[in-house]
Amino acid sequence: MPNFGTKEKCDRWSDLMPMLTWELWLARGSIVDHPLPWHKSQINLTPGRVDQGFGAVIAIIGTPASPPKPRGKSPGLKKGQVRSKRKPYPIVKKGKGKFESQKKNTKKATSA
């Protein structure tokens, strides 16, 4: 099971997986097996085989989403308009710092 990070995401995954399995099980009667050349043909399709052919069912059913609307070309820069240069920031160089463990060792060495 994938790592989701939060309880809500894990719960959502646990809710979705049985629904997807049922969807594949219900669609198995309307799927035609198109095995890859190295696969054997199957009469009783596995969920993986049903998933391979599920795209054809989706193409027949269609999608409830509305088609994308063309919005035309964006105006972009007008002719002759010059881009403003970005603000240069100074380069930050960090010196060689010492770790806490190195600082403790140098204090002991100097006091001895």
N, C-alpha and C positions, 0 to 999 in steps of 0.2 A: 504494500500500500504506500502511495507517495507520502512524502512529508509535507503537511499543510501549514503547520505553525500555529494555527488557532483552532479552538474547539468548534467554532461556527463553521469553518471551512471543512473540517473533518466530518461534521454532522451533515453538511450539504453533500459531500462526496458519498457518505453512507446512504443518503436519500436518493441520489441520482443513479447509483450503480444498479439497484434492483429494477428501477424504471427502465434503464437502458437494456438490461437483460430481458425484461418482459417485451420490450419493443422488438428486439431481435427475434425472440421466440414467436411472437405473433406474426412477424413478417416472413418467417421461414417458408410458409406455403406459397408465397407469391414471388420468391426469389428463384431465378434460374441459375444453376451452378455453372460457372465458367472457370474451371480450374486452370491454374498456371500449368505450363508444359510438364513440369516435374511432379505435379500433384495428381493423385488418382481421383477419378470422378466419384462423387458420393451421392447416395440416395437420401439418407438422413443427414441434412446439413448441420454442421457444428455452428455455434455462435460466431466463430471467426470467419467461416465461409459465408454465413448470412451477411456479416458485416462487409465482406468484400463486394457482395452484389447489392448492397443496400443503396448505393448511389443511383442505381437505375430506378428504384422505387421512388426515391426523392425527386428524381427528374420527372417522373410521371405525375406525382402528386403536386409538385410545385412548392413554392414557399409562401408563407403568409406575409412576408415583407414586401413593401412596395418597391418598385424598381427605382434605381438612383435617378435623380433629376439632373440634367445638365445645367451647369451654372455659368457657362460662358468662360471667356478667358479673363484671368485676373489682370488688373490694369498694369501692375508692375511699375517700373520707373518710367517717367515721361522722357521723351527725347530731349537730350541736352542736360538732364538732371544729373548732377554729380553726387556720387555716394560720399557720405561723410566718413572720414577715416576713424578707426576705432582709437580710443584713448590708450596710449602706451603706459604700461605700468612698470615701475622699476623692478629689476630682477632681485629676488631675495636669495641671498647665499647664506647658508647656515654653516657655522663653524663646527669643528669637531668637538662634540660634547662628551662628557664622561658619564658613564652610568653610575647609579648609586653604589653598586658593588665595587666599582673601581675607586670611587671616592673614599670608601671606608678603608680599602686596602692601602691607599696612599697615606691616609692619616696614621695608620698603625706603623707604616714604614718610616715616616718622618719623626714619630715620637720615640722610636727605639734607638 
